[in-house]
Amino acid sequence: MKNIQLTALLILLMTAAPSPALENEGTAEVRETEAIEQAEAGLVESLPEEPPAGVLDRIESFQFEGDGRGESVGIVVRSLARELGLRMDVTGKFTGRMILNAQNVSIWSMLRATLIDQGLRARMTADGTLRVIASTTTPLAAHDEKRDYVLETKEVREIHMGTASPVYFRREKHLDNIKQLTFGGENAEAYFSPDGQWLIFQSTRDDLSCDQIFVMRIDGTEVRQVSTGKGRTTCGYFYPGGEKFIYSSTHLESDDCPAKPDHSQGYVWPLDPYDMFVGRLDGTGELERIASTDSYDAEATLSPDGKKVVFTSDRDGDLELYTMDLDGSNLVRVTHSPGYDGGAFFSPDSKKLVYRANRVETDEEIRESQRLLKQRLVRPSKMEIRVMDADGGNDNQVTRNGAANFAPYWHPDGERLLFVSNVLDKKGRNFDIFMVGSDGRGLERITYNPTFDGFPMFSPDGQKVVFASNRNARVRGETNIFIADWRE
């Protein structure tokens, strides 16, 4: 296939700074509106979600050229480069080469999201030219009032390794001082220690074939593995005091990683033969198996008051939620509806539970759910967030969007919830973090990364939030742990 040229015109609408009198009369606003309308003349359609035919999503480099007279050009280009995670190797005052350092990551989706995030107008012309209309208030010399500058791709080919997308997106107003803690592999489900100084998480990295449990400080240092290295593990969570932890593992079944699920039946999650264990973080003593049966026993979390554990099990023939004391005693089943109930967390006062549920109602849905369950599978394509009392009473549905909603966690105020959903992506691939009241009101989007953001958790003092994300991934599917200051 011959190389394809994709040209992006950054049409900068530049006018001299108006006088205060003219500004008061709205002349500046009218002038800018007219300029935008003129710049958009001949633009045929809105920027589509997918690249038009003939426009590939593997772009090796952008070439930027300007004559150096328009300072605002450099500002816009550098801003765009920063938002896209591009590196500019400057070879002249306003001449540089921005290299997309990524592998197997769609530049199109990142570019589109960045333009929308910055409030820039963009259209595709009939010949495949991408026109980006930007405005600036930077005063310019009279001879440089209007000028077109070109961002042009030189070749379409395999692209380089490196940074693929930004760590921070401008509209993520609740997240400040975002810091990436892991770099490479698949890292997820990071949860704070009771003192807020450590994180426990699961990771497939280095020579590991499947997830093991790790801990690290909240600054990303002192990373160490705390599980046995056998089987597959999931859902690590600190015990009170931070000296012990609970997690689930398949190592009693086999030292090897379980087989991956058969996706010929669509997107399904495997129900591997997990047992729950309690171990010491210093590695001393024997692992203690608690409340486990020859079934799926996983997704365990603890109440903030340190008295109860909630977990998911199919020990009674369906995926239900159970609570118990820390030693495994006083086991109580708290859900009783057909379908998958799981991923539960206690409220800050330990009196309520939030969880995800795929409730099946029709005879056909129940039969399909049971058929998959016999194959040790579950289909998570439609899950809703629910809230109930810790004893199972007052069970209420929070979300009603028909999407895949999961990983809920309580806001420190005990009234709002964070959760993850693909509701805004028609293809169901992009997951973002949202916030909503426990009564289902006041929905607000938290993250704007065009790939995956998930598994949010607040620190015990409510000042920080940790989450997993594909942002800044070097290769497709790489998921890392990020931490941020929370801003109301």
C-alpha positions as CSV (number, residue, x, y, z in Angstrom):
1,M,0.0,0.0,0.0
2,K,1.4,3.4,-1.0
3,N,2.1,6.0,1.7
4,I,-0.9,8.1,2.6
5,Q,-0.5,11.8,3.2
6,L,-2.8,13.4,5.9
7,T,-2.5,17.2,6.1
8,A,-3.8,19.1,9.1
9,L,-4.1,22.8,8.7
10,L,-3.9,24.8,11.9
11,I,-5.9,27.9,10.9
12,L,-5.0,30.5,13.5
13,L,-7.6,33.3,13.8
14,M,-5.3,36.1,14.8
15,T,-6.4,39.7,15.3
16,A,-4.8,42.7,17.0
17,A,-5.9,43.2,20.6
18,P,-9.1,45.3,20.5
19,S,-9.5,48.4,22.7
20,P,-11.6,48.2,25.9
21,A,-14.4,50.2,24.2
22,L,-14.6,47.9,21.3
23,E,-14.6,44.9,23.6
24,N,-17.5,46.4,25.6
25,E,-19.5,46.7,22.4
26,G,-18.9,43.1,21.5
27,T,-16.9,44.0,18.3
28,A,-14.1,41.5,19.2
29,E,-16.6,38.7,19.6
30,V,-18.3,39.5,16.3
31,R,-15.0,39.7,14.5
32,E,-13.9,36.3,15.8
33,T,-17.2,34.7,14.9
34,E,-17.0,36.1,11.4
35,A,-13.4,34.8,11.1
36,I,-14.5,31.3,12.3
37,E,-17.3,31.2,9.8
38,Q,-15.0,32.2,7.0
39,A,-12.4,29.6,8.0
40,E,-15.1,26.9,8.1
41,A,-16.3,27.6,4.6
42,G,-16.1,24.5,2.5
43,L,-15.8,22.1,5.5
44,V,-18.1,19.3,4.7
45,E,-18.6,17.2,7.9
46,S,-17.9,16.9,11.6
47,L,-14.8,15.1,12.7
48,P,-16.0,11.4,12.7
49,E,-15.3,9.0,15.5
50,E,-13.5,6.7,13.1
51,P,-10.9,7.8,10.5
52,P,-12.4,8.2,7.0
53,A,-11.5,5.6,4.4
54,G,-7.9,5.9,3.4
55,V,-6.8,7.6,6.6
56,L,-4.7,5.2,8.7
57,D,-4.2,5.5,12.4
58,R,-0.5,4.7,12.5
59,I,1.3,7.9,11.9
60,E,5.0,8.1,12.5
61,S,5.5,11.9,12.7
62,F,4.0,15.3,12.4
63,Q,6.1,18.0,10.6
64,F,5.5,21.6,11.7
65,E,6.8,24.5,9.8
66,G,6.4,28.2,10.3
67,D,8.4,31.3,9.5
68,G,8.8,32.4,13.1
69,R,6.7,35.5,13.0
70,G,3.6,34.2,14.7
71,E,4.5,33.4,18.4
72,S,1.0,32.1,19.0
73,V,1.6,29.3,16.4
74,G,4.3,27.8,18.6
75,I,2.0,28.1,21.7
76,V,-0.8,26.2,20.0
77,V,1.5,23.5,18.5
78,R,3.3,22.9,21.8
79,S,0.0,22.7,23.6
80,L,-1.3,20.1,21.1
81,A,1.9,18.2,21.3
82,R,1.7,18.1,25.1
83,E,-1.9,17.0,25.2
84,L,-1.1,14.2,22.7
85,G,2.0,13.1,24.5
86,L,4.2,14.0,21.6
87,R,7.8,15.0,21.8
88,M,9.0,18.0,19.8
89,D,12.6,18.0,18.7
90,V,13.0,21.7,17.8
91,T,15.3,22.4,14.9
92,G,14.5,26.1,14.5
93,K,12.6,28.9,16.2
94,F,9.2,27.7,14.9
95,T,10.3,24.6,12.9
96,G,10.3,21.3,14.6
97,R,9.4,17.6,14.3
98,M,6.9,16.1,16.7
99,I,7.3,12.3,16.9
100,L,4.5,10.2,18.1
101,N,6.1,7.7,20.4
102,A,3.5,4.9,20.6
103,Q,2.9,1.4,19.3
104,N,-0.5,0.1,18.2
105,V,-2.4,3.1,19.7
106,S,-4.8,5.0,17.6
107,I,-3.6,8.6,17.0
108,W,-7.0,9.4,15.5
109,S,-9.0,8.8,18.7
110,M,-6.4,10.7,20.8
111,L,-6.3,13.6,18.3
112,R,-10.1,13.8,18.2
113,A,-10.4,13.7,22.0
114,T,-7.7,16.3,22.4
115,L,-9.3,18.7,20.0
116,I,-12.6,18.3,21.7
117,D,-11.0,18.7,25.1
118,Q,-9.3,22.0,24.1
119,G,-12.5,23.3,22.5
120,L,-11.0,23.5,19.0
121,R,-13.2,23.2,15.9
122,A,-12.2,20.4,13.5
123,R,-13.7,19.2,10.2
124,M,-12.7,16.8,7.4
125,T,-12.8,18.1,3.9
126,A,-13.8,16.0,0.9
127,D,-10.2,15.4,0.0
128,G,-9.3,14.0,3.4
129,T,-7.7,17.2,4.8
130,L,-8.2,17.7,8.5
131,R,-8.8,21.4,9.2
132,V,-8.3,22.5,12.8
133,I,-9.6,26.0,13.6
134,A,-7.9,27.6,16.6
135,S,-8.3,31.1,18.0
136,T,-5.8,33.2,20.0
137,T,-5.9,36.5,21.9
138,T,-2.1,36.9,21.6
139,P,-1.3,40.4,20.1
140,L,0.5,40.0,16.8
141,A,2.2,42.4,14.4
142,A,0.0,43.8,11.7
143,H,1.9,41.9,9.0
144,D,1.0,38.6,10.7
145,E,-2.7,39.1,11.3
146,K,-3.7,35.9,9.5
147,R,-1.6,33.1,8.3
148,D,-2.1,29.3,7.6
149,Y,0.4,27.0,9.1
150,V,0.7,23.3,8.2
151,L,1.0,20.2,10.3
152,E,1.7,17.4,7.8
153,T,2.5,13.7,8.2
154,K,5.4,12.5,6.1
155,E,4.8,8.8,6.1
156,V,2.4,6.2,7.3
157,R,4.3,3.3,8.8
158,E,5.0,1.3,11.9
159,I,5.4,3.8,14.7
160,H,8.0,4.1,17.5
161,M,7.8,2.9,21.1
162,G,7.3,5.5,23.8
163,T,4.7,7.8,25.3
164,A,1.3,7.4,23.6
165,S,-1.1,9.7,25.4
166,P,-1.1,12.3,28.1
167,V,-1.3,11.6,31.8
168,Y,-3.6,14.5,32.5
169,F,-6.6,15.8,30.5
170,R,-7.7,19.4,31.0
171,R,-11.3,18.7,31.8
172,E,-10.4,16.3,34.7
173,K,-11.0,19.1,37.2
174,H,-11.3,16.8,40.2
175,L,-7.9,15.2,39.6
176,D,-4.8,17.3,40.5
177,N,-1.1,16.4,40.6
178,I,-1.6,13.1,38.7
179,K,1.4,10.8,39.1
180,Q,2.0,7.5,37.3
181,L,3.2,4.8,39.8
182,T,3.8,1.8,37.6
183,F,5.4,1.6,34.1
184,G,4.7,-1.5,32.0
185,G,2.6,-4.7,32.2
186,E,-0.9,-5.0,33.4
187,N,-1.5,-3.4,36.8
188,A,-5.0,-2.9,38.3
189,E,-7.2,-3.0,41.4
190,A,-4.9,-0.8,43.7
191,Y,-6.3,-0.3,47.2
192,F,-5.0,1.9,50.0
193,S,-3.7,0.6,53.4
194,P,-5.6,1.7,56.5
195,D,-3.0,4.4,57.1
196,G,-3.1,5.6,53.5
197,Q,0.7,5.1,53.0
198,W,0.7,1.9,51.0
199,L,-1.1,0.3,48.0
200,I,-1.8,-3.3,47.3
201,F,-2.5,-4.3,43.7
202,Q,-2.4,-7.1,41.2
203,S,0.1,-7.2,38.3
204,T,1.3,-9.2,35.4
205,R,4.8,-8.0,34.8
206,D,8.3,-9.0,33.8
207,D,8.3,-12.8,33.4
208,L,4.9,-13.4,35.1
209,S,2.3,-15.2,33.0
210,C,-0.7,-14.0,35.1
211,D,-1.5,-11.8,38.0
212,Q,0.3,-11.8,41.3
213,I,-0.2,-9.5,44.3
214,F,2.2,-6.7,45.0
215,V,2.5,-3.8,47.4
216,M,4.2,-0.4,47.1
217,R,4.3,2.9,48.8
218,I,1.9,5.6,47.4
219,D,4.9,7.3,45.7
220,G,5.6,4.1,43.7
221,T,8.7,3.0,45.6
222,E,9.4,-0.2,47.6
223,V,7.5,-2.4,45.2
224,R,7.5,-6.1,46.2
225,Q,5.5,-9.2,45.5
226,V,3.6,-10.6,48.5
227,S,1.8,-13.6,46.9
228,T,3.3,-17.0,46.3
229,G,4.0,-16.7,42.6
230,K,1.8,-19.7,41.9
231,G,-1.5,-19.9,40.1
232,R,-3.4,-16.7,39.4
233,T,-4.3,-14.2,42.1
234,T,-6.8,-11.4,42.4
235,C,-8.4,-8.9,44.7
236,G,-5.8,-8.1,47.4
237,Y,-7.0,-6.0,50.3
238,F,-5.3,-4.8,53.6
239,Y,-6.5,-6.0,57.0
240,P,-6.7,-3.5,59.9
241,G,-3.3,-2.5,61.1
242,G,-1.8,-3.0,57.6
243,E,0.2,-6.1,58.6
244,K,-2.0,-8.7,57.0
245,F,-3.9,-8.9,53.7
246,I,-6.6,-11.0,52.1
247,Y,-6.6,-12.1,48.5
248,S,-7.8,-15.0,46.3
249,S,-5.6,-17.5,44.5
250,T,-5.9,-20.6,42.3
251,H,-2.7,-22.1,43.4
252,L,-4.4,-25.0,45.3
253,E,-5.8,-26.1,42.0
254,S,-2.5,-25.8,40.1
255,D,0.8,-23.9,40.2
256,D,0.2,-22.9,36.6
257,C,-1.9,-20.0,35.4
258,P,-5.5,-21.0,34.5
259,A,-6.4,-21.3,30.8
260,K,-7.8,-18.1,29.2
261,P,-11.6,-18.1,28.5
262,D,-13.1,-19.1,25.2
263,H,-14.2,-15.8,23.6
264,S,-16.0,-17.6,20.8
265,Q,-19.1,-17.0,23.0
266,G,-18.4,-13.3,23.1
267,Y,-16.8,-11.2,25.8
268,V,-16.8,-13.3,29.0
269,W,-15.0,-13.4,32.3
270,P,-13.6,-16.7,33.7
271,L,-14.7,-17.9,37.1
272,D,-11.4,-19.5,38.0
273,P,-11.2,-21.8,41.0
274,Y,-10.2,-19.1,43.5
275,D,-9.8,-19.7,47.2
276,M,-9.5,-16.9,49.8
277,F,-6.3,-16.6,51.9
278,V,-5.0,-14.3,54.6
279,G,-1.2,-13.8,54.6
280,R,1.3,-11.5,56.4
281,L,2.9,-8.7,54.4
282,D,6.4,-9.6,55.8
283,G,6.1,-13.1,54.4
284,T,6.3,-14.8,57.8
285,G,3.9,-17.6,58.9
286,E,1.6,-19.8,56.8
287,L,-1.2,-18.7,54.5
288,E,-4.6,-19.2,56.1
289,R,-7.4,-20.3,53.9
290,I,-10.7,-18.9,55.1
291,A,-14.4,-19.5,54.4
292,S,-13.6,-21.1,51.0
293,T,-15.2,-24.0,49.3
294,D,-14.7,-25.8,45.9
295,S,-16.2,-22.8,44.1
296,Y,-15.4,-19.3,43.1
297,D,-14.6,-17.3,46.2
298,A,-13.1,-13.9,45.4
299,E,-13.6,-10.1,45.2
300,A,-13.1,-9.7,49.0
301,T,-13.0,-6.2,50.6
302,L,-13.1,-5.1,54.3
303,S,-15.4,-2.7,56.2
304,P,-13.7,0.5,57.3
305,D,-14.4,-0.4,61.0
306,G,-12.3,-3.5,60.5
307,K,-15.1,-6.0,61.5
308,K,-16.5,-7.5,58.3
309,V,-15.5,-9.0,54.9
310,V,-17.7,-8.9,51.9
311,F,-17.0,-11.2,48.9
312,T,-18.5,-13.0,45.9
313,S,-19.1,-16.7,45.7
314,D,-21.1,-19.2,43.6
315,R,-21.2,-21.8,46.4
316,D,-25.0,-21.8,46.3
317,G,-25.3,-22.2,42.6
318,D,-25.3,-18.5,41.6
319,L,-22.9,-15.6,42.0
320,E,-24.0,-13.9,45.2
321,L,-22.6,-11.6,47.9
322,Y,-21.7,-12.8,51.3
323,T,-20.4,-11.2,54.5
324,M,-18.4,-12.7,57.3
325,D,-16.2,-11.8,60.3
326,L,-12.4,-11.5,59.6
327,D,-11.8,-15.0,60.7
328,G,-14.4,-16.5,58.4
329,S,-17.1,-17.0,60.9
330,N,-20.7,-15.7,60.9
331,L,-21.1,-16.2,57.2
332,V,-24.2,-14.5,55.8
333,R,-25.6,-14.4,52.3
334,V,-26.9,-10.9,51.5
335,T,-28.1,-11.1,47.9
336,H,-30.7,-13.6,46.6
337,S,-31.5,-12.6,43.0
338,P,-30.5,-14.5,39.8
339,G,-27.5,-13.2,38.0
340,Y,-24.0,-11.9,38.9
341,D,-23.7,-9.8,42.1
342,G,-20.1,-8.8,42.9
343,G,-17.4,-6.2,43.4
344,A,-18.8,-4.9,46.6
345,F,-17.4,-2.2,49.0
346,F,-18.6,-1.0,52.4
347,S,-19.6,2.6,52.9
348,P,-17.4,4.9,55.1
349,D,-19.6,4.1,58.2
350,S,-19.6,0.4,57.3
351,K,-23.4,0.3,57.3
352,K,-24.0,0.0,53.5
353,L,-22.7,-1.8,50.5
354,V,-22.3,-0.7,46.9
355,Y,-21.8,-3.3,44.2
356,R,-22.3,-4.2,40.6
357,A,-25.0,-6.5,39.4
358,N,-26.1,-8.2,36.2
359,R,-29.7,-9.1,37.2
360,V,-31.4,-11.6,34.9
361,E,-35.2,-11.7,34.8
362,T,-36.6,-13.6,31.9
363,D,-36.5,-17.4,31.6
364,E,-34.2,-17.1,28.6
365,E,-31.8,-14.8,30.5
366,I,-31.7,-17.1,33.5
367,R,-31.1,-20.2,31.3
368,E,-28.2,-18.4,29.5
369,S,-26.7,-17.3,32.8
370,Q,-26.8,-20.8,34.2
371,R,-25.4,-22.2,31.0
372,L,-22.4,-19.9,31.3
373,L,-22.0,-20.6,35.0
374,K,-21.7,-24.3,34.4
375,Q,-18.8,-23.5,32.1
376,R,-17.3,-21.3,34.8
377,L,-18.0,-18.1,32.8
378,V,-20.0,-14.9,33.2
379,R,-20.9,-12.2,30.7
380,P,-20.3,-8.7,32.1
381,S,-21.6,-6.7,29.1
382,K,-24.5,-5.3,31.1
383,M,-24.1,-4.5,34.8
384,E,-25.7,-1.8,36.9
385,I,-24.6,-0.2,40.2
386,R,-26.7,-1.0,43.3
387,V,-26.7,0.1,46.9
388,M,-28.1,-1.8,49.9
389,D,-27.7,-2.1,53.7
390,A,-24.8,-4.3,54.8
391,D,-27.3,-7.0,55.9
392,G,-28.9,-7.0,52.4
393,G,-31.9,-4.8,53.2
394,N,-33.1,-1.8,51.2
395,D,-31.5,-2.9,48.0
396,N,-31.8,-0.1,45.3
397,Q,-30.6,0.3,41.8
398,V,-28.4,3.4,41.1
399,T,-27.5,3.4,37.4
400,R,-30.0,2.5,34.6
401,N,-28.1,3.0,31.4
402,G,-27.8,-0.6,30.2
403,A,-24.0,-0.4,29.8
404,A,-21.2,-2.2,31.6
405,N,-21.0,-0.4,34.9
406,F,-18.5,-1.7,37.5
407,A,-15.8,-0.9,40.1
408,P,-18.0,1.3,42.4
409,Y,-16.5,3.0,45.4
410,W,-17.9,5.4,48.0
411,H,-17.0,9.0,48.1
412,P,-15.8,10.0,51.6
413,D,-19.1,11.9,52.2
414,G,-21.0,8.6,52.1
415,E,-23.5,10.1,49.8
416,R,-21.8,9.9,46.4
417,L,-20.2,7.1,44.5
418,L,-17.4,6.7,41.9
419,F,-17.9,4.0,39.3
420,V,-16.7,3.0,35.9
421,S,-18.7,2.7,32.7
422,N,-18.5,2.4,29.0
423,V,-21.9,4.2,28.5
424,L,-20.4,6.9,26.3
425,D,-18.7,4.6,23.8
426,K,-21.0,3.0,21.3
427,K,-18.5,0.2,20.7
428,G,-18.2,-0.4,24.5
429,R,-14.4,-0.2,24.5
430,N,-13.6,3.1,26.3
431,F,-14.3,3.1,30.0
432,D,-14.3,6.3,32.1
433,I,-14.8,7.1,35.8
434,F,-18.0,8.8,36.8
435,M,-19.5,10.2,40.0
436,V,-23.1,10.0,41.0
437,G,-25.2,10.2,44.1
438,S,-26.2,7.0,45.8
439,D,-29.8,7.9,44.9
440,G,-28.8,8.0,41.2
441,R,-28.9,11.8,40.8
442,G,-26.1,14.2,39.9
443,L,-24.2,12.2,37.4
444,E,-20.7,13.7,36.6
445,R,-17.9,12.5,34.4
446,I,-14.5,12.4,36.1
447,T,-12.0,11.2,33.5
448,Y,-11.6,12.0,29.8
449,N,-8.9,9.6,28.6
450,P,-10.1,8.1,25.3
451,T,-9.0,4.5,26.4
452,F,-9.6,2.9,29.8
453,D,-9.8,4.4,33.3
454,G,-11.1,2.2,36.1
455,F,-10.9,0.8,39.7
456,P,-11.0,4.1,41.6
457,M,-10.5,4.3,45.3
458,F,-10.3,7.1,47.8
459,S,-7.6,7.3,50.4
460,P,-8.8,6.9,54.0
461,D,-8.5,10.7,54.5
462,G,-10.3,11.4,51.3
463,Q,-7.5,13.6,50.0
464,K,-6.3,11.3,47.2
465,V,-7.7,8.9,44.7
466,V,-5.9,5.9,43.0
467,F,-7.0,4.4,39.7
468,A,-5.9,2.2,36.9
469,S,-5.6,3.5,33.3
470,N,-4.3,2.8,29.8
471,R,-3.3,6.5,29.5
472,N,0.4,7.0,28.7
473,A,0.6,3.3,27.6
474,R,3.6,2.3,25.5
475,V,1.9,-0.6,24.0
476,R,-1.8,-1.6,23.5
477,G,-3.3,-3.1,26.5
478,E,-0.7,-1.8,29.0
479,T,-2.5,-0.7,32.2
480,N,-0.8,1.3,34.9
481,I,-1.6,2.6,38.4
482,F,-2.0,6.4,38.9
483,I,-2.6,8.5,42.0
484,A,-4.0,12.0,42.2
485,D,-5.0,14.6,44.6
486,W,-8.8,14.9,44.8
487,R,-10.4,18.4,44.2
488,E,-14.0,19.1,44.9
